[in-house]
Amino acid sequence: MRSPVAIELLARRALFAILAIGVTGTLAELLLLKHFDGVWQLVPVTLLGSALALLLINAMTDAKPARLALVAVMALFVAAGVVGLAMHLSGNMEWELERAPELTGWPLLRDALMGATPALAPGAMIQLGLIGLLHGYLLHRELRRPSHASPES
């Protein structure tokens, strides 16, 4: 049976791999969609590029500034995702109201959620940010563990 420390290490490594795959895939998708029309569209592209660079640095070194920078970028992922959700939904609602000004309530929200701009797509940034923050928390716990502690503690 594996010790709790070994399980935590495995979980941290798995989260790192999931984060790296998610960041790479999301960045590739935004670049393929040409998601760089204006400053606001550059925010997720820039954050994803920064995260990819920091993931590479963190994979090669154990430098504390690199770990802290990755955690900070993950917090920015969550904030950017929330703002992105609001912007996508707002833009779709605006579009729907131009087409049908009489729409209100649930019909307006439903149509906006199914609009041309993927309203829930920025949720991927929130998800990746939370995975990164969890990875950072587990790493912080591992680094604070006394070196003389037994693997069972």
Phi and psi in radians as a Rosetta constraint file:
Dihedral C 1 N 2 CA 2 C 2 CIRCULARHARMONIC -1.364 0.35
Dihedral N 2 CA 2 C 2 N 3 CIRCULARHARMONIC 2.576 0.35
Dihedral C 2 N 3 CA 3 C 3 CIRCULARHARMONIC -1.317 0.35
Dihedral N 3 CA 3 C 3 N 4 CIRCULARHARMONIC 2.782 0.35
Dihedral C 3 N 4 CA 4 C 4 CIRCULARHARMONIC -1.015 0.35
Dihedral N 4 CA 4 C 4 N 5 CIRCULARHARMONIC -0.595 0.35
Dihedral C 4 N 5 CA 5 C 5 CIRCULARHARMONIC -1.152 0.35
Dihedral N 5 CA 5 C 5 N 6 CIRCULARHARMONIC -0.753 0.35
Dihedral C 5 N 6 CA 6 C 6 CIRCULARHARMONIC -1.141 0.35
Dihedral N 6 CA 6 C 6 N 7 CIRCULARHARMONIC -0.665 0.35
Dihedral C 6 N 7 CA 7 C 7 CIRCULARHARMONIC -1.158 0.35
Dihedral N 7 CA 7 C 7 N 8 CIRCULARHARMONIC -0.722 0.35
Dihedral C 7 N 8 CA 8 C 8 CIRCULARHARMONIC -1.114 0.35
Dihedral N 8 CA 8 C 8 N 9 CIRCULARHARMONIC -0.702 0.35
Dihedral C 8 N 9 CA 9 C 9 CIRCULARHARMONIC -1.106 0.35
Dihedral N 9 CA 9 C 9 N 10 CIRCULARHARMONIC -0.758 0.35
Dihedral C 9 N 10 CA 10 C 10 CIRCULARHARMONIC -1.086 0.35
Dihedral N 10 CA 10 C 10 N 11 CIRCULARHARMONIC -0.750 0.35
Dihedral C 10 N 11 CA 11 C 11 CIRCULARHARMONIC -1.097 0.35
Dihedral N 11 CA 11 C 11 N 12 CIRCULARHARMONIC -0.737 0.35
Dihedral C 11 N 12 CA 12 C 12 CIRCULARHARMONIC -1.120 0.35
Dihedral N 12 CA 12 C 12 N 13 CIRCULARHARMONIC -0.741 0.35
Dihedral C 12 N 13 CA 13 C 13 CIRCULARHARMONIC -1.158 0.35
Dihedral N 13 CA 13 C 13 N 14 CIRCULARHARMONIC -0.673 0.35
Dihedral C 13 N 14 CA 14 C 14 CIRCULARHARMONIC -1.143 0.35
Dihedral N 14 CA 14 C 14 N 15 CIRCULARHARMONIC -0.743 0.35
Dihedral C 14 N 15 CA 15 C 15 CIRCULARHARMONIC -1.090 0.35
Dihedral N 15 CA 15 C 15 N 16 CIRCULARHARMONIC -0.683 0.35
Dihedral C 15 N 16 CA 16 C 16 CIRCULARHARMONIC -1.079 0.35
Dihedral N 16 CA 16 C 16 N 17 CIRCULARHARMONIC -0.787 0.35
Dihedral C 16 N 17 CA 17 C 17 CIRCULARHARMONIC -1.139 0.35
Dihedral N 17 CA 17 C 17 N 18 CIRCULARHARMONIC -0.764 0.35
Dihedral C 17 N 18 CA 18 C 18 CIRCULARHARMONIC -1.073 0.35
Dihedral N 18 CA 18 C 18 N 19 CIRCULARHARMONIC -0.746 0.35
Dihedral C 18 N 19 CA 19 C 19 CIRCULARHARMONIC -1.099 0.35
Dihedral N 19 CA 19 C 19 N 20 CIRCULARHARMONIC -0.785 0.35
Dihedral C 19 N 20 CA 20 C 20 CIRCULARHARMONIC -1.085 0.35
Dihedral N 20 CA 20 C 20 N 21 CIRCULARHARMONIC -0.760 0.35
Dihedral C 20 N 21 CA 21 C 21 CIRCULARHARMONIC -1.129 0.35
Dihedral N 21 CA 21 C 21 N 22 CIRCULARHARMONIC -0.780 0.35
Dihedral C 21 N 22 CA 22 C 22 CIRCULARHARMONIC -1.128 0.35
Dihedral N 22 CA 22 C 22 N 23 CIRCULARHARMONIC -0.756 0.35
Dihedral C 22 N 23 CA 23 C 23 CIRCULARHARMONIC -1.120 0.35
Dihedral N 23 CA 23 C 23 N 24 CIRCULARHARMONIC -0.804 0.35
Dihedral C 23 N 24 CA 24 C 24 CIRCULARHARMONIC -1.085 0.35
Dihedral N 24 CA 24 C 24 N 25 CIRCULARHARMONIC -0.815 0.35
Dihedral C 24 N 25 CA 25 C 25 CIRCULARHARMONIC -1.137 0.35
Dihedral N 25 CA 25 C 25 N 26 CIRCULARHARMONIC -0.742 0.35
Dihedral C 25 N 26 CA 26 C 26 CIRCULARHARMONIC -1.184 0.35
Dihedral N 26 CA 26 C 26 N 27 CIRCULARHARMONIC -0.704 0.35
Dihedral C 26 N 27 CA 27 C 27 CIRCULARHARMONIC -1.099 0.35
Dihedral N 27 CA 27 C 27 N 28 CIRCULARHARMONIC -0.786 0.35
Dihedral C 27 N 28 CA 28 C 28 CIRCULARHARMONIC -1.038 0.35
Dihedral N 28 CA 28 C 28 N 29 CIRCULARHARMONIC -0.764 0.35
Dihedral C 28 N 29 CA 29 C 29 CIRCULARHARMONIC -1.090 0.35
Dihedral N 29 CA 29 C 29 N 30 CIRCULARHARMONIC -0.787 0.35
Dihedral C 29 N 30 CA 30 C 30 CIRCULARHARMONIC -1.139 0.35
Dihedral N 30 CA 30 C 30 N 31 CIRCULARHARMONIC -0.642 0.35
Dihedral C 30 N 31 CA 31 C 31 CIRCULARHARMONIC -1.176 0.35
Dihedral N 31 CA 31 C 31 N 32 CIRCULARHARMONIC -0.713 0.35
Dihedral C 31 N 32 CA 32 C 32 CIRCULARHARMONIC -1.146 0.35
Dihedral N 32 CA 32 C 32 N 33 CIRCULARHARMONIC -0.564 0.35
Dihedral C 32 N 33 CA 33 C 33 CIRCULARHARMONIC -1.446 0.35
Dihedral N 33 CA 33 C 33 N 34 CIRCULARHARMONIC 0.003 0.35
Dihedral C 33 N 34 CA 34 C 34 CIRCULARHARMONIC 0.952 0.35
Dihedral N 34 CA 34 C 34 N 35 CIRCULARHARMONIC 0.895 0.35
Dihedral C 34 N 35 CA 35 C 35 CIRCULARHARMONIC -1.479 0.35
Dihedral N 35 CA 35 C 35 N 36 CIRCULARHARMONIC 1.039 0.35
Dihedral C 35 N 36 CA 36 C 36 CIRCULARHARMONIC -2.512 0.35
Dihedral N 36 CA 36 C 36 N 37 CIRCULARHARMONIC 0.665 0.35
Dihedral C 36 N 37 CA 37 C 37 CIRCULARHARMONIC -1.648 0.35
Dihedral N 37 CA 37 C 37 N 38 CIRCULARHARMONIC 1.515 0.35
Dihedral C 37 N 38 CA 38 C 38 CIRCULARHARMONIC 1.806 0.35
Dihedral N 38 CA 38 C 38 N 39 CIRCULARHARMONIC 2.907 0.35
Dihedral C 38 N 39 CA 39 C 39 CIRCULARHARMONIC -1.077 0.35
Dihedral N 39 CA 39 C 39 N 40 CIRCULARHARMONIC -0.787 0.35
Dihedral C 39 N 40 CA 40 C 40 CIRCULARHARMONIC -1.101 0.35
Dihedral N 40 CA 40 C 40 N 41 CIRCULARHARMONIC -0.608 0.35
Dihedral C 40 N 41 CA 41 C 41 CIRCULARHARMONIC -1.299 0.35
Dihedral N 41 CA 41 C 41 N 42 CIRCULARHARMONIC -0.362 0.35
Dihedral C 41 N 42 CA 42 C 42 CIRCULARHARMONIC -1.362 0.35
Dihedral N 42 CA 42 C 42 N 43 CIRCULARHARMONIC -0.330 0.35
Dihedral C 42 N 43 CA 43 C 43 CIRCULARHARMONIC -1.018 0.35
Dihedral N 43 CA 43 C 43 N 44 CIRCULARHARMONIC -0.965 0.35
Dihedral C 43 N 44 CA 44 C 44 CIRCULARHARMONIC -1.144 0.35
Dihedral N 44 CA 44 C 44 N 45 CIRCULARHARMONIC -0.612 0.35
Dihedral C 44 N 45 CA 45 C 45 CIRCULARHARMONIC -1.100 0.35
Dihedral N 45 CA 45 C 45 N 46 CIRCULARHARMONIC -0.772 0.35
Dihedral C 45 N 46 CA 46 C 46 CIRCULARHARMONIC -1.138 0.35
Dihedral N 46 CA 46 C 46 N 47 CIRCULARHARMONIC -0.777 0.35
Dihedral C 46 N 47 CA 47 C 47 CIRCULARHARMONIC -1.106 0.35
Dihedral N 47 CA 47 C 47 N 48 CIRCULARHARMONIC -0.731 0.35
Dihedral C 47 N 48 CA 48 C 48 CIRCULARHARMONIC -1.143 0.35
Dihedral N 48 CA 48 C 48 N 49 CIRCULARHARMONIC -0.725 0.35
Dihedral C 48 N 49 CA 49 C 49 CIRCULARHARMONIC -1.108 0.35
Dihedral N 49 CA 49 C 49 N 50 CIRCULARHARMONIC -0.724 0.35
Dihedral C 49 N 50 CA 50 C 50 CIRCULARHARMONIC -1.102 0.35
Dihedral N 50 CA 50 C 50 N 51 CIRCULARHARMONIC -0.762 0.35
Dihedral C 50 N 51 CA 51 C 51 CIRCULARHARMONIC -1.109 0.35
Dihedral N 51 CA 51 C 51 N 52 CIRCULARHARMONIC -0.713 0.35
Dihedral C 51 N 52 CA 52 C 52 CIRCULARHARMONIC -1.074 0.35
Dihedral N 52 CA 52 C 52 N 53 CIRCULARHARMONIC -0.775 0.35
Dihedral C 52 N 53 CA 53 C 53 CIRCULARHARMONIC -1.093 0.35
Dihedral N 53 CA 53 C 53 N 54 CIRCULARHARMONIC -0.752 0.35
Dihedral C 53 N 54 CA 54 C 54 CIRCULARHARMONIC -1.190 0.35
Dihedral N 54 CA 54 C 54 N 55 CIRCULARHARMONIC -0.602 0.35
Dihedral C 54 N 55 CA 55 C 55 CIRCULARHARMONIC -1.106 0.35
Dihedral N 55 CA 55 C 55 N 56 CIRCULARHARMONIC -0.732 0.35
Dihedral C 55 N 56 CA 56 C 56 CIRCULARHARMONIC -1.103 0.35
Dihedral N 56 CA 56 C 56 N 57 CIRCULARHARMONIC -0.769 0.35
Dihedral C 56 N 57 CA 57 C 57 CIRCULARHARMONIC -1.091 0.35
Dihedral N 57 CA 57 C 57 N 58 CIRCULARHARMONIC -0.778 0.35
Dihedral C 57 N 58 CA 58 C 58 CIRCULARHARMONIC -1.169 0.35
Dihedral N 58 CA 58 C 58 N 59 CIRCULARHARMONIC -0.499 0.35
Dihedral C 58 N 59 CA 59 C 59 CIRCULARHARMONIC -1.255 0.35
Dihedral N 59 CA 59 C 59 N 60 CIRCULARHARMONIC -0.456 0.35
Dihedral C 59 N 60 CA 60 C 60 CIRCULARHARMONIC -1.715 0.35
Dihedral N 60 CA 60 C 60 N 61 CIRCULARHARMONIC -0.339 0.35
Dihedral C 60 N 61 CA 61 C 61 CIRCULARHARMONIC -2.465 0.35
Dihedral N 61 CA 61 C 61 N 62 CIRCULARHARMONIC 2.884 0.35
Dihedral C 61 N 62 CA 62 C 62 CIRCULARHARMONIC -1.995 0.35
Dihedral N 62 CA 62 C 62 N 63 CIRCULARHARMONIC 0.546 0.35
Dihedral C 62 N 63 CA 63 C 63 CIRCULARHARMONIC -1.250 0.35
Dihedral N 63 CA 63 C 63 N 64 CIRCULARHARMONIC 2.244 0.35
Dihedral C 63 N 64 CA 64 C 64 CIRCULARHARMONIC -1.025 0.35
Dihedral N 64 CA 64 C 64 N 65 CIRCULARHARMONIC -0.743 0.35
Dihedral C 64 N 65 CA 65 C 65 CIRCULARHARMONIC -1.040 0.35
Dihedral N 65 CA 65 C 65 N 66 CIRCULARHARMONIC -0.624 0.35
Dihedral C 65 N 66 CA 66 C 66 CIRCULARHARMONIC -1.183 0.35
Dihedral N 66 CA 66 C 66 N 67 CIRCULARHARMONIC -0.680 0.35
Dihedral C 66 N 67 CA 67 C 67 CIRCULARHARMONIC -1.139 0.35
Dihedral N 67 CA 67 C 67 N 68 CIRCULARHARMONIC -0.782 0.35
Dihedral C 67 N 68 CA 68 C 68 CIRCULARHARMONIC -1.147 0.35
Dihedral N 68 CA 68 C 68 N 69 CIRCULARHARMONIC -0.678 0.35
Dihedral C 68 N 69 CA 69 C 69 CIRCULARHARMONIC -1.110 0.35
Dihedral N 69 CA 69 C 69 N 70 CIRCULARHARMONIC -0.701 0.35
Dihedral C 69 N 70 CA 70 C 70 CIRCULARHARMONIC -1.118 0.35
Dihedral N 70 CA 70 C 70 N 71 CIRCULARHARMONIC -0.736 0.35
Dihedral C 70 N 71 CA 71 C 71 CIRCULARHARMONIC -1.103 0.35
Dihedral N 71 CA 71 C 71 N 72 CIRCULARHARMONIC -0.724 0.35
Dihedral C 71 N 72 CA 72 C 72 CIRCULARHARMONIC -1.092 0.35
Dihedral N 72 CA 72 C 72 N 73 CIRCULARHARMONIC -0.756 0.35
Dihedral C 72 N 73 CA 73 C 73 CIRCULARHARMONIC -1.131 0.35
Dihedral N 73 CA 73 C 73 N 74 CIRCULARHARMONIC -0.622 0.35
Dihedral C 73 N 74 CA 74 C 74 CIRCULARHARMONIC -1.137 0.35
Dihedral N 74 CA 74 C 74 N 75 CIRCULARHARMONIC -0.653 0.35
Dihedral C 74 N 75 CA 75 C 75 CIRCULARHARMONIC -1.129 0.35
Dihedral N 75 CA 75 C 75 N 76 CIRCULARHARMONIC -0.677 0.35
Dihedral C 75 N 76 CA 76 C 76 CIRCULARHARMONIC -1.165 0.35
Dihedral N 76 CA 76 C 76 N 77 CIRCULARHARMONIC -0.565 0.35
Dihedral C 76 N 77 CA 77 C 77 CIRCULARHARMONIC -0.998 0.35
Dihedral N 77 CA 77 C 77 N 78 CIRCULARHARMONIC -0.821 0.35
Dihedral C 77 N 78 CA 78 C 78 CIRCULARHARMONIC -1.083 0.35
Dihedral N 78 CA 78 C 78 N 79 CIRCULARHARMONIC -0.825 0.35
Dihedral C 78 N 79 CA 79 C 79 CIRCULARHARMONIC -1.092 0.35
Dihedral N 79 CA 79 C 79 N 80 CIRCULARHARMONIC -0.777 0.35
Dihedral C 79 N 80 CA 80 C 80 CIRCULARHARMONIC -1.125 0.35
Dihedral N 80 CA 80 C 80 N 81 CIRCULARHARMONIC -0.629 0.35
Dihedral C 80 N 81 CA 81 C 81 CIRCULARHARMONIC -1.127 0.35
Dihedral N 81 CA 81 C 81 N 82 CIRCULARHARMONIC -0.737 0.35
Dihedral C 81 N 82 CA 82 C 82 CIRCULARHARMONIC -1.120 0.35
Dihedral N 82 CA 82 C 82 N 83 CIRCULARHARMONIC -0.808 0.35
Dihedral C 82 N 83 CA 83 C 83 CIRCULARHARMONIC -1.099 0.35
Dihedral N 83 CA 83 C 83 N 84 CIRCULARHARMONIC -0.738 0.35
Dihedral C 83 N 84 CA 84 C 84 CIRCULARHARMONIC -1.074 0.35
Dihedral N 84 CA 84 C 84 N 85 CIRCULARHARMONIC -0.732 0.35
Dihedral C 84 N 85 CA 85 C 85 CIRCULARHARMONIC -1.022 0.35
Dihedral N 85 CA 85 C 85 N 86 CIRCULARHARMONIC -0.820 0.35
Dihedral C 85 N 86 CA 86 C 86 CIRCULARHARMONIC -1.093 0.35
Dihedral N 86 CA 86 C 86 N 87 CIRCULARHARMONIC -0.735 0.35
Dihedral C 86 N 87 CA 87 C 87 CIRCULARHARMONIC -1.183 0.35
Dihedral N 87 CA 87 C 87 N 88 CIRCULARHARMONIC -0.776 0.35
Dihedral C 87 N 88 CA 88 C 88 CIRCULARHARMONIC -1.089 0.35
Dihedral N 88 CA 88 C 88 N 89 CIRCULARHARMONIC -0.809 0.35
Dihedral C 88 N 89 CA 89 C 89 CIRCULARHARMONIC -1.149 0.35
Dihedral N 89 CA 89 C 89 N 90 CIRCULARHARMONIC -0.745 0.35
Dihedral C 89 N 90 CA 90 C 90 CIRCULARHARMONIC -1.083 0.35
Dihedral N 90 CA 90 C 90 N 91 CIRCULARHARMONIC -0.774 0.35
Dihedral C 90 N 91 CA 91 C 91 CIRCULARHARMONIC -1.089 0.35
Dihedral N 91 CA 91 C 91 N 92 CIRCULARHARMONIC -0.716 0.35
Dihedral C 91 N 92 CA 92 C 92 CIRCULARHARMONIC -1.173 0.35
Dihedral N 92 CA 92 C 92 N 93 CIRCULARHARMONIC -0.681 0.35
Dihedral C 92 N 93 CA 93 C 93 CIRCULARHARMONIC -1.119 0.35
Dihedral N 93 CA 93 C 93 N 94 CIRCULARHARMONIC -0.733 0.35
Dihedral C 93 N 94 CA 94 C 94 CIRCULARHARMONIC -1.031 0.35
Dihedral N 94 CA 94 C 94 N 95 CIRCULARHARMONIC -0.798 0.35
Dihedral C 94 N 95 CA 95 C 95 CIRCULARHARMONIC -1.081 0.35
Dihedral N 95 CA 95 C 95 N 96 CIRCULARHARMONIC -0.793 0.35
Dihedral C 95 N 96 CA 96 C 96 CIRCULARHARMONIC -1.122 0.35
Dihedral N 96 CA 96 C 96 N 97 CIRCULARHARMONIC -0.652 0.35
Dihedral C 96 N 97 CA 97 C 97 CIRCULARHARMONIC -1.229 0.35
Dihedral N 97 CA 97 C 97 N 98 CIRCULARHARMONIC -0.513 0.35
Dihedral C 97 N 98 CA 98 C 98 CIRCULARHARMONIC -1.172 0.35
Dihedral N 98 CA 98 C 98 N 99 CIRCULARHARMONIC -0.680 0.35
Dihedral C 98 N 99 CA 99 C 99 CIRCULARHARMONIC -1.315 0.35
Dihedral N 99 CA 99 C 99 N 100 CIRCULARHARMONIC -0.688 0.35
Dihedral C 99 N 100 CA 100 C 100 CIRCULARHARMONIC -2.474 0.35
Dihedral N 100 CA 100 C 100 N 101 CIRCULARHARMONIC 1.498 0.35
Dihedral C 100 N 101 CA 101 C 101 CIRCULARHARMONIC -1.069 0.35
Dihedral N 101 CA 101 C 101 N 102 CIRCULARHARMONIC -0.314 0.35
Dihedral C 101 N 102 CA 102 C 102 CIRCULARHARMONIC -1.388 0.35
Dihedral N 102 CA 102 C 102 N 103 CIRCULARHARMONIC -0.181 0.35
Dihedral C 102 N 103 CA 103 C 103 CIRCULARHARMONIC -1.160 0.35
Dihedral N 103 CA 103 C 103 N 104 CIRCULARHARMONIC 2.384 0.35
Dihedral C 103 N 104 CA 104 C 104 CIRCULARHARMONIC -2.580 0.35
Dihedral N 104 CA 104 C 104 N 105 CIRCULARHARMONIC 2.953 0.35
Dihedral C 104 N 105 CA 105 C 105 CIRCULARHARMONIC 0.986 0.35
Dihedral N 105 CA 105 C 105 N 106 CIRCULARHARMONIC -2.435 0.35
Dihedral C 105 N 106 CA 106 C 106 CIRCULARHARMONIC -1.034 0.35
Dihedral N 106 CA 106 C 106 N 107 CIRCULARHARMONIC -0.771 0.35
Dihedral C 106 N 107 CA 107 C 107 CIRCULARHARMONIC -1.027 0.35
Dihedral N 107 CA 107 C 107 N 108 CIRCULARHARMONIC -0.670 0.35
Dihedral C 107 N 108 CA 108 C 108 CIRCULARHARMONIC -1.167 0.35
Dihedral N 108 CA 108 C 108 N 109 CIRCULARHARMONIC -0.814 0.35
Dihedral C 108 N 109 CA 109 C 109 CIRCULARHARMONIC -1.089 0.35
Dihedral N 109 CA 109 C 109 N 110 CIRCULARHARMONIC -0.774 0.35
Dihedral C 109 N 110 CA 110 C 110 CIRCULARHARMONIC -1.032 0.35
Dihedral N 110 CA 110 C 110 N 111 CIRCULARHARMONIC -0.845 0.35
Dihedral C 110 N 111 CA 111 C 111 CIRCULARHARMONIC -1.134 0.35
Dihedral N 111 CA 111 C 111 N 112 CIRCULARHARMONIC -0.645 0.35
Dihedral C 111 N 112 CA 112 C 112 CIRCULARHARMONIC -1.177 0.35
Dihedral N 112 CA 112 C 112 N 113 CIRCULARHARMONIC -0.670 0.35
Dihedral C 112 N 113 CA 113 C 113 CIRCULARHARMONIC -1.161 0.35
Dihedral N 113 CA 113 C 113 N 114 CIRCULARHARMONIC -0.488 0.35
Dihedral C 113 N 114 CA 114 C 114 CIRCULARHARMONIC -1.763 0.35
Dihedral N 114 CA 114 C 114 N 115 CIRCULARHARMONIC 0.274 0.35
Dihedral C 114 N 115 CA 115 C 115 CIRCULARHARMONIC -1.233 0.35
Dihedral N 115 CA 115 C 115 N 116 CIRCULARHARMONIC -3.114 0.35
Dihedral C 115 N 116 CA 116 C 116 CIRCULARHARMONIC -1.113 0.35
Dihedral N 116 CA 116 C 116 N 117 CIRCULARHARMONIC -0.685 0.35
Dihedral C 116 N 117 CA 117 C 117 CIRCULARHARMONIC -1.482 0.35
Dihedral N 117 CA 117 C 117 N 118 CIRCULARHARMONIC 2.231 0.35
Dihedral C 117 N 118 CA 118 C 118 CIRCULARHARMONIC -1.145 0.35
Dihedral N 118 CA 118 C 118 N 119 CIRCULARHARMONIC 1.756 0.35
Dihedral C 118 N 119 CA 119 C 119 CIRCULARHARMONIC -1.066 0.35
Dihedral N 119 CA 119 C 119 N 120 CIRCULARHARMONIC -0.588 0.35
Dihedral C 119 N 120 CA 120 C 120 CIRCULARHARMONIC -1.705 0.35
Dihedral N 120 CA 120 C 120 N 121 CIRCULARHARMONIC -0.019 0.35
Dihedral C 120 N 121 CA 121 C 121 CIRCULARHARMONIC -0.989 0.35
Dihedral N 121 CA 121 C 121 N 122 CIRCULARHARMONIC -0.680 0.35
Dihedral C 121 N 122 CA 122 C 122 CIRCULARHARMONIC -1.099 0.35
Dihedral N 122 CA 122 C 122 N 123 CIRCULARHARMONIC -0.225 0.35
Dihedral C 122 N 123 CA 123 C 123 CIRCULARHARMONIC -1.045 0.35
Dihedral N 123 CA 123 C 123 N 124 CIRCULARHARMONIC -0.434 0.35
Dihedral C 123 N 124 CA 124 C 124 CIRCULARHARMONIC -1.094 0.35
Dihedral N 124 CA 124 C 124 N 125 CIRCULARHARMONIC -0.625 0.35
Dihedral C 124 N 125 CA 125 C 125 CIRCULARHARMONIC -1.153 0.35
Dihedral N 125 CA 125 C 125 N 126 CIRCULARHARMONIC -0.706 0.35
Dihedral C 125 N 126 CA 126 C 126 CIRCULARHARMONIC -1.097 0.35
Dihedral N 126 CA 126 C 126 N 127 CIRCULARHARMONIC -0.815 0.35
Dihedral C 126 N 127 CA 127 C 127 CIRCULARHARMONIC -1.053 0.35
Dihedral N 127 CA 127 C 127 N 128 CIRCULARHARMONIC -0.837 0.35
Dihedral C 127 N 128 CA 128 C 128 CIRCULARHARMONIC -1.096 0.35
Dihedral N 128 CA 128 C 128 N 129 CIRCULARHARMONIC -0.700 0.35
Dihedral C 128 N 129 CA 129 C 129 CIRCULARHARMONIC -1.081 0.35
Dihedral N 129 CA 129 C 129 N 130 CIRCULARHARMONIC -0.742 0.35
Dihedral C 129 N 130 CA 130 C 130 CIRCULARHARMONIC -1.168 0.35
Dihedral N 130 CA 130 C 130 N 131 CIRCULARHARMONIC -0.674 0.35
Dihedral C 130 N 131 CA 131 C 131 CIRCULARHARMONIC -1.083 0.35
Dihedral N 131 CA 131 C 131 N 132 CIRCULARHARMONIC -0.769 0.35
Dihedral C 131 N 132 CA 132 C 132 CIRCULARHARMONIC -1.129 0.35
Dihedral N 132 CA 132 C 132 N 133 CIRCULARHARMONIC -0.679 0.35
Dihedral C 132 N 133 CA 133 C 133 CIRCULARHARMONIC -1.182 0.35
Dihedral N 133 CA 133 C 133 N 134 CIRCULARHARMONIC -0.675 0.35
Dihedral C 133 N 134 CA 134 C 134 CIRCULARHARMONIC -1.123 0.35
Dihedral N 134 CA 134 C 134 N 135 CIRCULARHARMONIC -0.748 0.35
Dihedral C 134 N 135 CA 135 C 135 CIRCULARHARMONIC -1.025 0.35
Dihedral N 135 CA 135 C 135 N 136 CIRCULARHARMONIC -0.794 0.35
Dihedral C 135 N 136 CA 136 C 136 CIRCULARHARMONIC -1.096 0.35
Dihedral N 136 CA 136 C 136 N 137 CIRCULARHARMONIC -0.658 0.35
Dihedral C 136 N 137 CA 137 C 137 CIRCULARHARMONIC -1.133 0.35
Dihedral N 137 CA 137 C 137 N 138 CIRCULARHARMONIC -0.804 0.35
Dihedral C 137 N 138 CA 138 C 138 CIRCULARHARMONIC -1.123 0.35
Dihedral N 138 CA 138 C 138 N 139 CIRCULARHARMONIC -0.676 0.35
Dihedral C 138 N 139 CA 139 C 139 CIRCULARHARMONIC -1.125 0.35
Dihedral N 139 CA 139 C 139 N 140 CIRCULARHARMONIC -0.741 0.35
Dihedral C 139 N 140 CA 140 C 140 CIRCULARHARMONIC -1.067 0.35
Dihedral N 140 CA 140 C 140 N 141 CIRCULARHARMONIC -0.748 0.35
Dihedral C 140 N 141 CA 141 C 141 CIRCULARHARMONIC -1.076 0.35
Dihedral N 141 CA 141 C 141 N 142 CIRCULARHARMONIC -0.742 0.35
Dihedral C 141 N 142 CA 142 C 142 CIRCULARHARMONIC -1.124 0.35
Dihedral N 142 CA 142 C 142 N 143 CIRCULARHARMONIC -0.732 0.35
Dihedral C 142 N 143 CA 143 C 143 CIRCULARHARMONIC -1.254 0.35
Dihedral N 143 CA 143 C 143 N 144 CIRCULARHARMONIC -0.439 0.35
Dihedral C 143 N 144 CA 144 C 144 CIRCULARHARMONIC -1.483 0.35
Dihedral N 144 CA 144 C 144 N 145 CIRCULARHARMONIC -0.229 0.35
Dihedral C 144 N 145 CA 145 C 145 CIRCULARHARMONIC -1.167 0.35
Dihedral N 145 CA 145 C 145 N 146 CIRCULARHARMONIC 2.296 0.35
Dihedral C 145 N 146 CA 146 C 146 CIRCULARHARMONIC -1.042 0.35
Dihedral N 146 CA 146 C 146 N 147 CIRCULARHARMONIC 2.432 0.35
Dihedral C 146 N 147 CA 147 C 147 CIRCULARHARMONIC -1.156 0.35
Dihedral N 147 CA 147 C 147 N 148 CIRCULARHARMONIC -0.393 0.35
Dihedral C 147 N 148 CA 148 C 148 CIRCULARHARMONIC -1.558 0.35
Dihedral N 148 CA 148 C 148 N 149 CIRCULARHARMONIC -0.021 0.35
Dihedral C 148 N 149 CA 149 C 149 CIRCULARHARMONIC -1.219 0.35
Dihedral N 149 CA 149 C 149 N 150 CIRCULARHARMONIC 2.538 0.35
Dihedral C 149 N 150 CA 150 C 150 CIRCULARHARMONIC -1.321 0.35
Dihedral N 150 CA 150 C 150 N 151 CIRCULARHARMONIC 2.715 0.35
Dihedral C 150 N 151 CA 151 C 151 CIRCULARHARMONIC -1.076 0.35
Dihedral N 151 CA 151 C 151 N 152 CIRCULARHARMONIC -0.332 0.35
Dihedral C 151 N 152 CA 152 C 152 CIRCULARHARMONIC -1.474 0.35
Dihedral N 152 CA 152 C 152 N 153 CIRCULARHARMONIC -0.232 0.35
